[in-house]
Amino acid sequence: MKTGNILSVSMILILAVIISGCSSENKLLREKFISGGYKMIVCPVHLLDRQSSIYDGSLSKKIVDYMNERKYADASQTELCPPPNINWQGDQAVMVDNSIELFKQFIVMNRVPVKTFVFYAEFLRGGKDNRVVGVHYYLLNSKGEIAMRGILNSHSKEFKEIKPATNEECLRVMIDSFESKMME
């Protein structure tokens, strides 16, 4: 009887994870992207603090240039902005999951072409001194599946090394992390 209960609870938990669409990276999808030959649409970078939320196309242009220079994809910039996740959480992983859900809806709604990936980054500032507290980025395919995601903050190597204070430094943190994932 005890074994039956354990199995029932285990099945319920497994189904809950499957149904909830866990926001983790799909390693096979990332490898597919790394293999090359894909188009990439880069959305404006979302700059977010507790008082405001704006998008920056000049930063996304730099991401496009980086992707094209490295020949990671045939990248282009869009002016379309995913819905902003302005729901601050103490746990950045929860914020990332919420942002990814909004981003998935954006991709599906805009009918992104097959063989196209969409890239989106968020730079977060917080605290009394409005310092950079997080750099998040997402690479999803046209179905909204996650090929890559980054949650960079005071706990991550790239963030600690650069100690970002400006948007340019946030971009450097993001690129360093992206580069590491491309080499995995």
Buried (B, 14 or more C-beta within 10 A) or exposed (E): EEEEEEEEEEEEEEEEEEEEBEBEBBEEBBEBBBEEEBBBBBBBBBBBBEEEBEBBBEBBBBBBEBBBEEEBBBBEBBEEBBEBBEEEEEEBEEBBBBBBBBBBEBBEEBEBEEEBBBBBBBBBBBEEEEBBBBBBBBBBBBEBBBBBBBBBBEEBEBBEEBEBEEBEBBBBBBBBBBEEBEEE
